[in-house]
Amino acid sequence: MPKKRVTLADVALRAGLSTTAASMILTGKQDTRLSADAHAKVHEAANALGYRPNVAARALRTDKTRSIALISDYVATTRFASGLIRGAIAAAEEARYVVLVLETGGDPNREMKAVQAALDRQVDGVIFAAMRAREVTVPDVSINVPVVMLNSKNQRYPLTILPDEYQGGRDAVRLLVEAGITEGIVLIGHNAEAEQGRFRSEMISKRLAGIRDAMSEAGASFVKELSAWDWEPDQGYVLTQSLLIHTKPRALLCLNDRLAFGAYQALGERGFSVPKDVAVVSFDNDEIASYLRPGLTTIALPHEEMGQAAVKLVLGRNPVSLVKIPMPIMRRGSV
């Protein structure tokens, strides 16, 4: 048979104080005018009895459950994007909140159920997170608590946390320019002419805009732009293999680390050394970037910082509606 729940009254009785006094001490109320000895007795009694505060009862009194729902598509089950959750949990713990993580797999029915489950539990805020930065459809249901879009956007909810993709694009080009490379640069993953009329996402568009603006300012231009819709290693390998048949590039600017991984394999097979023969710069800072030899210089997605910022924003601790988080430069050996 389960034990009877220890109540505040039990703690007060053991400490020899009133329930009101015990409550003031355990909730950390300031200026209680109770002695240090009274504080010690209450905490000792609570520890001895295994007392846990009744969160549901406290929520009824304060209209706060000190909980936040993080509803995502594939963030929780994807190693690459799990930093969003780690950052959110760290910031929530610091603020003495808990995070309820609900994964939907991008399924509209599961998204609706996730929102309803969160609201049924009276959360104090909702964060919608996406594995890859994009426009997200939020279920058409009334949400009466603050909503923040994390690594995503939605027209109904303006509070948004995004990586600063434009500056990240500029920084990638700057790495090559600082190394004295302004010629023989090949863009791997996108070709403006071939992809005309096709839309990836607003965030990728900003990354490309930053790249092209920085190239123009440096008086540089791509000798080739190679398009791949799926930015996976096999595409990076095939594109680089075909490139090397007729072209000897000085640098590859890959639009993500998985493309760069495939490019490394193709360069190695053809006898090219990184970075002596060909420099490589990429984006995302996937775990694979640090395992490559030489290590891959990349512009990182600041997932943990974004998760932390989302919690602060949903709790009203940031005065702006759009927060752009800088993308750190991970300098390794490929430039």
Kinemage of the C-alpha trace (Angstrom):
@kinemage 1
@onewidth
@group {chain A} dominant
@subgroup {mainchain}
@vectorlist {calphas} color= white
{ca met a 1} P 0.000 0.000 0.000
{ca pro a 2} L 1.447 3.426 -0.930
{ca lys a 3} L 2.404 5.703 1.932
{ca lys a 4} L 0.236 8.673 2.821
{ca arg a 5} L 1.545 11.901 1.287
{ca val a 6} L 3.422 14.063 3.768
{ca thr a 7} L 1.628 17.384 4.168
{ca leu a 8} L 2.732 20.815 5.261
{ca ala a 9} L 0.749 20.265 8.452
{ca asp a 10} L 2.866 17.195 9.220
{ca val a 11} L 6.052 19.248 8.851
{ca ala a 12} L 4.672 22.037 11.065
{ca leu a 13} L 3.628 19.535 13.764
{ca arg a 14} L 7.073 17.910 13.853
{ca ala a 15} L 8.788 21.313 13.971
{ca gly a 16} L 6.479 22.574 16.733
{ca leu a 17} L 5.306 25.582 14.690
{ca ser a 18} L 2.143 26.727 12.990
{ca thr a 19} L 1.350 25.662 9.417
{ca thr a 20} L 1.552 29.316 8.350
{ca ala a 21} L 5.052 29.685 9.801
{ca ala a 22} L 6.231 26.457 8.160
{ca ser a 23} L 4.794 27.600 4.833
{ca met a 24} L 6.568 30.971 4.965
{ca ile a 25} L 9.881 29.290 5.691
{ca leu a 26} L 9.622 26.592 2.990
{ca thr a 27} L 8.498 29.019 0.291
{ca gly a 28} L 11.418 31.318 1.045
{ca lys a 29} L 9.264 34.264 2.084
{ca gln a 30} L 11.421 37.237 3.027
{ca asp a 31} L 11.241 39.047 6.379
{ca thr a 32} L 9.277 36.325 8.180
{ca arg a 33} L 10.640 37.573 11.536
{ca leu a 34} L 11.026 33.916 12.494
{ca ser a 35} L 14.225 32.878 14.244
{ca ala a 36} L 17.093 30.993 12.665
{ca asp a 37} L 16.248 28.138 15.042
{ca ala a 38} L 12.673 28.011 13.650
{ca his a 39} L 14.026 27.897 10.088
{ca ala a 40} L 16.384 25.061 11.009
{ca lys a 41} L 13.610 23.052 12.697
{ca val a 42} L 11.274 23.352 9.699
{ca his a 43} L 13.913 22.323 7.170
{ca glu a 44} L 15.041 19.460 9.395
{ca ala a 45} L 11.435 18.253 9.743
{ca ala a 46} L 10.830 18.508 5.993
{ca asn a 47} L 13.973 16.491 5.219
{ca ala a 48} L 13.210 13.864 7.843
{ca leu a 49} L 9.641 13.340 6.606
{ca gly a 50} L 10.516 13.520 2.892
{ca tyr a 51} L 8.157 16.432 2.358
{ca arg a 52} L 7.558 17.587 -1.220
{ca pro a 53} L 5.512 20.734 -1.917
{ca asn a 54} L 2.150 20.224 -3.610
{ca val a 55} L 2.789 21.887 -6.962
{ca ala a 56} L -0.840 21.566 -8.056
{ca ala a 57} L -2.092 23.314 -4.933
{ca arg a 58} L 0.504 26.049 -5.283
{ca ala a 59} L -0.534 26.549 -8.924
{ca leu a 60} L -4.127 27.141 -7.813
{ca arg a 61} L -2.948 29.866 -5.455
{ca thr a 62} L -0.460 31.569 -7.753
{ca asp a 63} L -1.922 30.765 -11.205
{ca lys a 64} L 1.561 29.498 -12.129
{ca thr a 65} L 2.662 25.884 -12.604
{ca arg a 66} L 6.307 26.838 -13.212
{ca ser a 67} L 6.321 24.604 -16.264
{ca ile a 68} L 6.973 25.220 -19.974
{ca ala a 69} L 6.009 22.986 -22.896
{ca leu a 70} L 8.555 22.503 -25.683
{ca ile a 71} L 6.767 21.043 -28.700
{ca ser a 72} L 9.059 19.930 -31.522
{ca asp a 73} L 9.061 17.970 -34.756
{ca tyr a 74} L 12.230 15.846 -34.575
{ca val a 75} L 14.399 17.785 -32.131
{ca ala a 76} L 14.288 15.295 -29.240
{ca thr a 77} L 15.076 12.288 -31.438
{ca thr a 78} L 17.785 13.975 -33.507
{ca arg a 79} L 21.305 14.083 -32.079
{ca phe a 80} L 22.195 17.139 -34.138
{ca ala a 81} L 19.442 19.421 -32.831
{ca ser a 82} L 19.160 18.150 -29.260
{ca gly a 83} L 21.164 21.164 -28.056
{ca leu a 84} L 17.958 23.183 -28.384
{ca ile a 85} L 16.463 21.069 -25.592
{ca arg a 86} L 19.622 21.083 -23.461
{ca gly a 87} L 19.738 24.868 -23.604
{ca ala a 88} L 16.040 25.205 -22.779
{ca ile a 89} L 16.301 22.854 -19.805
{ca ala a 90} L 19.378 24.675 -18.449
{ca ala a 91} L 17.657 28.068 -18.601
{ca ala a 92} L 14.457 26.658 -17.118
{ca glu a 93} L 16.310 25.069 -14.204
{ca glu a 94} L 18.035 28.357 -13.487
{ca ala a 95} L 14.617 30.038 -13.343
{ca arg a 96} L 13.232 27.130 -11.263
{ca tyr a 97} L 10.943 25.918 -14.016
{ca val a 98} L 10.551 22.482 -15.591
{ca val a 99} L 10.286 21.692 -19.301
{ca leu a 100} L 7.705 19.266 -20.684
{ca val a 101} L 9.100 17.943 -24.016
{ca leu a 102} L 6.545 16.745 -26.580
{ca glu a 103} L 7.755 15.256 -29.876
{ca thr a 104} L 5.359 15.131 -32.842
{ca gly a 105} L 7.375 13.868 -35.815
{ca gly a 106} L 5.831 16.740 -37.764
{ca asp a 107} L 2.443 14.975 -37.816
{ca pro a 108} L -0.463 17.521 -37.666
{ca asn a 109} L -2.647 15.239 -35.530
{ca arg a 110} L 0.129 14.668 -33.013
{ca glu a 111} L 0.871 18.404 -32.999
{ca met a 112} L -2.746 19.160 -32.073
{ca lys a 113} L -2.691 16.535 -29.317
{ca ala a 114} L 0.610 17.900 -28.010
{ca val a 115} L -0.775 21.434 -27.753
{ca gln a 116} L -3.915 20.176 -26.004
{ca ala a 117} L -1.847 18.059 -23.581
{ca ala a 118} L 0.314 21.073 -22.734
{ca leu a 119} L -2.668 23.357 -22.150
{ca asp a 120} L -4.427 20.670 -20.084
{ca arg a 121} L -1.423 20.720 -17.777
{ca gln a 122} L -1.698 24.505 -17.389
{ca val a 123} L 1.827 25.274 -18.621
{ca asp a 124} L 2.995 28.867 -18.269
{ca gly a 125} L 4.333 29.070 -21.826
{ca val a 126} L 4.763 27.088 -25.046
{ca ile a 127} L 7.875 26.852 -27.229
{ca phe a 128} L 7.516 25.457 -30.745
{ca ala a 129} L 10.873 24.116 -31.974
{ca ala a 130} L 11.991 22.796 -35.353
{ca met a 131} L 15.003 20.637 -36.152
{ca arg a 132} L 15.896 22.803 -39.162
{ca ala a 133} L 15.082 26.508 -39.271
{ca arg a 134} L 11.866 26.977 -41.236
{ca glu a 135} L 8.306 28.334 -41.292
{ca val a 136} L 6.163 26.168 -39.020
{ca thr a 137} L 2.391 25.627 -39.059
{ca val a 138} L 0.976 25.878 -35.543
{ca pro a 139} L -2.314 24.024 -34.866
{ca asp a 140} L -5.339 26.322 -35.032
{ca val a 141} L -6.202 26.315 -31.354
{ca ser a 142} L -6.474 29.128 -28.836
{ca ile a 143} L -3.299 29.309 -26.734
{ca asn a 144} L -3.700 31.686 -23.795
{ca val a 145} L -0.066 31.661 -22.642
{ca pro a 146} L 3.070 33.183 -24.219
{ca val a 147} L 4.286 31.346 -27.337
{ca val a 148} L 7.853 31.422 -28.682
{ca met a 149} L 9.005 30.029 -32.020
{ca leu a 150} L 12.432 28.363 -31.627
{ca asn a 151} L 14.458 27.819 -34.801
{ca ser a 152} L 11.185 28.442 -36.607
{ca lys a 153} L 8.754 31.172 -37.606
{ca asn a 154} L 4.988 31.606 -37.645
{ca gln a 155} L 2.989 34.703 -38.609
{ca arg a 156} L 0.578 34.363 -35.682
{ca tyr a 157} L 3.328 34.302 -33.076
{ca pro a 158} L 6.006 37.010 -33.449
{ca leu a 159} L 8.253 35.966 -30.538
{ca thr a 160} L 11.049 34.208 -32.421
{ca ile a 161} L 14.537 32.803 -31.810
{ca leu a 162} L 16.687 32.256 -34.912
{ca pro a 163} L 20.378 31.848 -35.739
{ca asp a 164} L 21.916 34.887 -37.435
{ca glu a 165} L 22.279 33.135 -40.786
{ca tyr a 166} L 23.089 36.292 -42.743
{ca gln a 167} L 26.111 37.134 -40.598
{ca gly a 168} L 27.070 33.465 -40.582
{ca gly a 169} L 27.205 33.500 -44.378
{ca arg a 170} L 29.389 36.595 -44.336
{ca asp a 171} L 31.734 35.040 -41.763
{ca ala a 172} L 32.221 31.932 -43.899
{ca val a 173} L 33.452 34.038 -46.813
{ca arg a 174} L 35.571 36.179 -44.495
{ca leu a 175} L 37.488 33.076 -43.377
{ca leu a 176} L 38.564 32.449 -46.957
{ca val a 177} L 39.376 36.096 -47.660
{ca glu a 178} L 41.513 36.332 -44.503
{ca ala a 179} L 43.421 33.282 -45.754
{ca gly a 180} L 44.123 35.138 -48.998
{ca ile a 181} L 41.636 33.098 -51.048
{ca thr a 182} L 39.457 35.182 -53.365
{ca glu a 183} L 39.722 33.113 -56.546
{ca gly a 184} L 38.906 29.531 -57.454
{ca ile a 185} L 36.063 29.274 -54.902
{ca val a 186} L 33.268 26.754 -55.597
{ca leu a 187} L 29.873 26.830 -53.869
{ca ile a 188} L 28.656 23.308 -53.038
{ca gly a 189} L 24.925 22.855 -52.465
{ca his a 190} L 23.262 25.675 -54.405
{ca asn a 191} L 23.110 27.145 -57.871
{ca ala a 192} L 20.977 30.271 -58.221
{ca glu a 193} L 20.157 29.668 -61.887
{ca ala a 194} L 19.365 25.967 -61.559
{ca glu a 195} L 17.171 26.541 -58.491
{ca gln a 196} L 15.334 29.599 -59.771
{ca gly a 197} L 11.732 29.442 -58.590
{ca arg a 198} L 12.494 26.851 -55.896
{ca phe a 199} L 12.322 27.948 -52.264
{ca arg a 200} L 14.238 26.229 -49.484
{ca ser a 201} L 13.549 28.405 -46.443
{ca glu a 202} L 13.863 32.019 -45.399
{ca met a 203} L 16.783 31.135 -43.152
{ca ile a 204} L 18.777 29.434 -45.922
{ca ser a 205} L 18.006 32.412 -48.149
{ca lys a 206} L 19.607 34.674 -45.530
{ca arg a 207} L 22.674 32.412 -45.343
{ca leu a 208} L 23.067 32.640 -49.118
{ca ala a 209} L 22.480 36.407 -49.072
{ca gly a 210} L 25.273 36.834 -46.528
{ca ile a 211} L 27.592 34.698 -48.646
{ca arg a 212} L 26.880 36.586 -51.861
{ca asp a 213} L 27.141 40.033 -50.273
{ca ala a 214} L 30.495 39.180 -48.694
{ca met a 215} L 31.794 37.714 -51.969
{ca ser a 216} L 30.794 40.882 -53.817
{ca glu a 217} L 32.438 43.147 -51.237
{ca ala a 218} L 35.641 41.136 -51.505
{ca gly a 219} L 35.607 41.447 -55.297
{ca ala a 220} L 35.303 37.660 -55.547
{ca ser a 221} L 32.985 35.378 -57.469
{ca phe a 222} L 32.359 31.646 -57.593
{ca val a 223} L 34.015 29.788 -60.441
{ca lys a 224} L 31.216 27.225 -60.145
{ca glu a 225} L 27.995 26.768 -58.182
{ca leu a 226} L 26.869 23.162 -57.826
{ca ser a 227} L 23.252 22.470 -56.848
{ca ala a 228} L 22.098 19.650 -54.555
{ca trp a 229} L 18.605 19.605 -53.107
{ca asp a 230} L 19.463 17.063 -50.401
{ca trp a 231} L 22.519 18.224 -48.498
{ca glu a 232} L 23.811 14.766 -47.700
{ca pro a 233} L 27.333 13.231 -47.906
{ca asp a 234} L 26.616 11.303 -51.113
{ca gln a 235} L 25.661 14.547 -52.861
{ca gly a 236} L 28.817 16.290 -51.642
{ca tyr a 237} L 30.872 13.357 -52.913
{ca val a 238} L 29.226 13.200 -56.362
{ca leu a 239} L 29.345 16.958 -56.918
{ca thr a 240} L 32.999 17.214 -55.920
{ca gln a 241} L 33.954 14.194 -58.030
{ca ser a 242} L 32.343 15.743 -61.115
{ca leu a 243} L 33.942 19.112 -60.335
{ca leu a 244} L 37.475 17.691 -60.162
{ca ile a 245} L 37.278 16.179 -63.646
{ca his a 246} L 37.680 19.588 -65.279
{ca thr a 247} L 38.409 22.054 -62.428
{ca lys a 248} L 41.096 22.455 -59.798
{ca pro a 249} L 39.418 24.581 -57.120
{ca arg a 250} L 41.260 26.575 -54.471
{ca ala a 251} L 38.388 26.394 -51.970
{ca leu a 252} L 35.035 24.728 -51.448
{ca leu a 253} L 32.306 26.616 -49.602
{ca cys a 254} L 29.885 23.868 -48.575
{ca leu a 255} L 26.432 24.784 -47.326
{ca asn a 256} L 26.504 22.197 -44.570
{ca asp a 257} L 28.915 19.769 -42.917
{ca arg a 258} L 27.357 16.684 -44.474
{ca leu a 259} L 28.109 17.995 -47.950
{ca ala a 260} L 31.630 18.794 -46.764
{ca phe a 261} L 32.076 15.237 -45.497
{ca gly a 262} L 31.339 13.871 -48.973
{ca ala a 263} L 33.607 16.505 -50.516
{ca tyr a 264} L 36.494 15.391 -48.254
{ca gln a 265} L 36.157 11.816 -49.552
{ca ala a 266} L 36.181 12.916 -53.176
{ca leu a 267} L 39.194 15.204 -52.674
{ca gly a 268} L 41.141 12.448 -50.943
{ca glu a 269} L 40.431 9.926 -53.684
{ca arg a 270} L 41.783 12.341 -56.302
{ca gly a 271} L 44.925 13.052 -54.288
{ca phe a 272} L 44.026 16.580 -53.137
{ca ser a 273} L 45.198 17.664 -49.691
{ca val a 274} L 43.029 19.771 -47.345
{ca pro a 275} L 43.873 22.628 -46.840
{ca lys a 276} L 47.174 22.683 -48.786
{ca asp a 277} L 45.510 22.143 -52.171
{ca val a 278} L 41.868 22.932 -51.398
{ca ala a 279} L 40.464 24.810 -48.389
{ca val a 280} L 37.028 23.834 -47.120
{ca val a 281} L 34.564 25.933 -45.106
{ca ser a 282} L 31.130 24.737 -44.076
{ca phe a 283} L 28.115 25.337 -41.812
{ca asp a 284} L 26.323 23.772 -38.822
{ca asn a 285} L 29.147 22.274 -36.680
{ca asp a 286} L 27.659 18.810 -36.827
{ca glu a 287} L 29.541 16.298 -34.684
{ca ile a 288} L 31.135 14.958 -37.855
{ca ala a 289} L 33.048 18.237 -38.320
{ca ser a 290} L 35.415 17.543 -35.421
{ca tyr a 291} L 36.028 13.935 -36.486
{ca leu a 292} L 37.252 14.763 -39.990
{ca arg a 293} L 40.996 15.007 -40.547
{ca pro a 294} L 41.957 17.752 -40.740
{ca gly a 295} L 39.124 19.089 -38.599
{ca leu a 296} L 36.488 20.989 -40.563
{ca thr a 297} L 36.300 24.767 -40.127
{ca thr a 298} L 32.598 25.540 -39.900
{ca ile a 299} L 30.053 28.161 -38.863
{ca ala a 300} L 28.157 26.621 -35.955
{ca leu a 301} L 24.450 26.568 -35.283
{ca pro a 302} L 24.198 27.891 -31.686
{ca his a 303} L 21.511 25.440 -30.573
{ca glu a 304} L 22.087 25.547 -26.817
{ca glu a 305} L 22.194 29.352 -26.755
{ca met a 306} L 18.986 29.416 -28.798
{ca gly a 307} L 17.236 27.075 -26.364
{ca gln a 308} L 18.284 29.260 -23.434
{ca ala a 309} L 17.077 32.406 -25.209
{ca ala a 310} L 13.698 30.803 -25.965
{ca val a 311} L 13.019 30.136 -22.288
{ca lys a 312} L 14.008 33.676 -21.302
{ca leu a 313} L 11.746 35.056 -24.016
{ca val a 314} L 8.731 32.924 -23.073
{ca leu a 315} L 9.161 34.019 -19.439
{ca gly a 316} L 9.159 37.670 -20.504
{ca arg a 317} L 12.820 38.255 -19.632
{ca asn a 318} L 13.799 39.671 -23.012
{ca pro a 319} L 12.206 42.916 -24.258
{ca val a 320} L 12.445 42.204 -28.009
{ca ser a 321} L 10.281 39.975 -30.204
{ca leu a 322} L 12.954 38.669 -32.603
{ca val a 323} L 16.234 37.413 -31.181
{ca lys a 324} L 19.038 36.511 -33.588
{ca ile a 325} L 21.724 34.385 -31.976
{ca pro a 326} L 25.268 34.765 -33.394
{ca met a 327} L 26.683 31.700 -35.151
{ca pro a 328} L 30.132 30.943 -33.672
{ca ile a 329} L 33.112 30.331 -35.948
{ca met a 330} L 34.689 26.926 -35.262
{ca arg a 331} L 38.255 27.272 -36.537
{ca arg a 332} L 39.844 23.920 -37.270
{ca gly a 333} L 42.346 22.741 -39.843
{ca ser a 334} L 40.550 22.911 -43.188
{ca val a 335} L 41.549 26.528 -44.026
